[in-house]
Amino acid sequence: MLAEDFEKQSGISVRIRNGESPALAAQLVAEGAASPADVYFTENSPELILLEEKGLLTKVDASTLAVVPSRYNSPTGVWWPSPRVKTYSRIS
């Protein structure tokens, strides 16, 4: 699993929230800048667009965005599709 590999490599403990994408996105919006979330994984772009519009996502490094064709990335560079998961974004 991605989180387990990350924990082994970084030594950082990961806490995962599971649920439906709209509910998780709504929770992030409600928490705002106080959210403990660092990463948001989803299969659905509407929730990413909502989080982007609310200013809750941060820019993804350009070298990461370059992994896939730009037509699949967010126009503002705050999310990108990943081959291991459907979509990834870093929470600001």
KEKE-3310 file (N, C-alpha, C; in steps of 0.2 Angstrom, whole numbers, plus 5000, padded with zeros to 4 digits):
npx = (5004:5002:5003:5009:5021:5026:5027:5037:5048:5049:5047:5037:5022:5006:4989:4974:4959:4944:4931:4916:4920:4913:4909:4921:4927:4918:4921:4934:4932:4924:4933:4943:4958:4962:4962:4969:4973:4985:4986:4975:4966:4957:4944:4937:4934:4926:4926:4939:4940:4931:4938:4949:4944:4940:4952:4960:4970:4987:5000:5007:5023:5032:5040:5033:5021:5025:5025:5014:5004:5001:4987:4980:4981:4978:4973:4978:4989:4987:4983:4984:4983:4987:4996:4995:4985:4969:4967:4977:4981:4989:4985:4983)
npy = (4994:5011:5021:5014:5011:5024:5027:5018:5022:5036:5037:5044:5044:5039:5044:5038:5044:5037:5037:5043:5053:5066:5068:5068:5079:5089:5089:5093:5106:5112:5111:5119:5129:5124:5110:5094:5087:5082:5076:5073:5060:5055:5049:5057:5072:5083:5086:5090:5101:5109:5110:5117:5129:5134:5137:5128:5119:5116:5120:5108:5101:5105:5096:5084:5086:5085:5072:5066:5069:5086:5090:5082:5087:5099:5115:5125:5119:5112:5099:5082:5068:5051:5036:5026:5029:5037:5051:5065:5077:5090:5096:5113)
npz = (5000:4997:5007:5018:5012:5011:5025:5029:5022:5025:5039:5045:5052:5046:5045:5039:5032:5027:5015:5006:4992:4990:5004:5011:5004:5008:5022:5022:5017:5028:5038:5034:5034:5046:5044:5047:5037:5024:5012:4998:4991:4977:4965:4959:4950:4952:4966:4968:4960:4968:4980:4975:4971:4983:4988:4995:4991:4987:4976:4965:4963:4949:4942:4946:4940:4927:4924:4918:4903:4900:4898:4906:4919:4932:4927:4935:4941:4954:4956:4950:4939:4944:4941:4950:4959:4957:4957:4963:4976:4985:5001:5006)
capx = (5000:5006:5004:5013:5028:5028:5029:5043:5053:5050:5047:5032:5015:5000:4982:4970:4952:4941:4924:4914:4923:4910:4909:4928:4928:4915:4924:4940:4930:4922:4939:4947:4965:4964:4962:4975:4975:4991:4985:4968:4966:4950:4943:4932:4937:4922:4928:4945:4938:4928:4943:4953:4940:4940:4959:4962:4975:4993:5003:5011:5029:5032:5043:5028:5016:5028:5025:5009:5003:4998:4980:4976:4983:4974:4976:4982:4994:4986:4981:4987:4981:4993:4995:4994:4978:4965:4969:4981:4982:4991:4981:4988)
capy = (5000:5018:5024:5009:5012:5030:5027:5014:5026:5042:5037:5048:5040:5041:5042:5039:5044:5034:5039:5045:5059:5072:5069:5070:5086:5094:5089:5098:5113:5114:5112:5125:5129:5120:5103:5091:5083:5084:5074:5071:5055:5054:5047:5062:5079:5089:5088:5093:5108:5113:5112:5122:5135:5136:5139:5123:5115:5119:5119:5102:5102:5105:5089:5079:5087:5083:5064:5065:5075:5092:5090:5079:5091:5105:5121:5129:5115:5110:5092:5078:5061:5047:5030:5022:5031:5040:5058:5066:5084:5091:5101:5118)
capz = (5000:4996:5014:5021:5009:5013:5032:5030:5019:5028:5046:5046:5053:5041:5047:5033:5033:5021:5014:5000:4990:4992:5011:5013:5002:5013:5028:5021:5017:5034:5042:5031:5035:5052:5043:5048:5030:5020:5005:4996:4985:4975:4959:4956:4949:4955:4973:4967:4958:4974:4985:4972:4971:4990:4990:5000:4988:4985:4970:4965:4960:4942:4940:4947:4935:4921:4923:4914:4899:4904:4897:4912:4925:4934:4924:4940:4944:4960:4956:4944:4939:4946:4939:4956:4962:4952:4957:4969:4977:4992:5004:5008)
cpx = (5004:5007:5009:5020:5030:5031:5036:5049:5054:5050:5041:5025:5010:4994:4978:4962:4949:4934:4922:4918:4920:4910:4916:4929:4925:4918:4930:4938:4928:4928:4944:4955:4967:4964:4969:4977:4981:4989:4978:4968:4958:4950:4939:4935:4932:4924:4934:4944:4935:4934:4948:4950:4940:4947:4962:4968:4981:4996:5007:5017:5029:5035:5038:5023:5018:5027:5020:5007:4999:4990:4976:4977:4978:4977:4980:4988:4993:4984:4983:4984:4988:4991:4993:4987:4975:4968:4972:4981:4985:4987:4985:4986)
cpy = (5006:5021:5020:5010:5019:5030:5023:5019:5033:5042:5041:5044:5043:5039:5043:5039:5041:5036:5040:5052:5065:5073:5071:5077:5091:5094:5094:5105:5116:5115:5118:5124:5126:5113:5100:5087:5086:5082:5072:5066:5055:5051:5052:5069:5084:5091:5092:5100:5112:5115:5117:5128:5138:5138:5134:5118:5119:5117:5112:5104:5101:5098:5084:5080:5085:5076:5062:5070:5080:5093:5087:5082:5097:5111:5125:5125:5113:5103:5089:5071:5056:5040:5025:5023:5036:5048:5060:5074:5085:5097:5107:5120)
cpz = (5000:5003:5018:5019:5011:5020:5033:5027:5023:5036:5049:5047:5049:5045:5041:5035:5026:5021:5007:4998:4992:5000:5013:5011:5006:5019:5028:5021:5024:5039:5040:5032:5041:5050:5044:5042:5027:5013:5004:4990:4983:4967:4955:4955:4952:4962:4972:4965:4964:4978:4982:4972:4978:4993:4995:4997:4986:4979:4970:4961:4953:4939:4941:4942:4928:4919:4918:4909:4902:4903:4902:4918:4926:4930:4928:4943:4951:4961:4949:4945:4940:4943:4944:4959:4956:4951:4964:4970:4984:4995:5007:5015)
residu = (MET:LEU:ALA:GLU:ASP:PHE:GLU:LYS:GLN:SER:GLY:ILE:SER:VAL:ARG:ILE:ARG:ASN:GLY:GLU:SER:PRO:ALA:LEU:ALA:ALA:GLN:LEU:VAL:ALA:GLU:GLY:ALA:ALA:SER:PRO:ALA:ASP:VAL:TYR:PHE:THR:GLU:ASN:SER:PRO:GLU:LEU:ILE:LEU:LEU:GLU:GLU:LYS:GLY:LEU:LEU:THR:LYS:VAL:ASP:ALA:SER:THR:LEU:ALA:VAL:VAL:PRO:SER:ARG:TYR:ASN:SER:PRO:THR:GLY:VAL:TRP:TRP:PRO:SER:PRO:ARG:VAL:LYS:THR:TYR:SER:ARG:ILE:SER)
# end
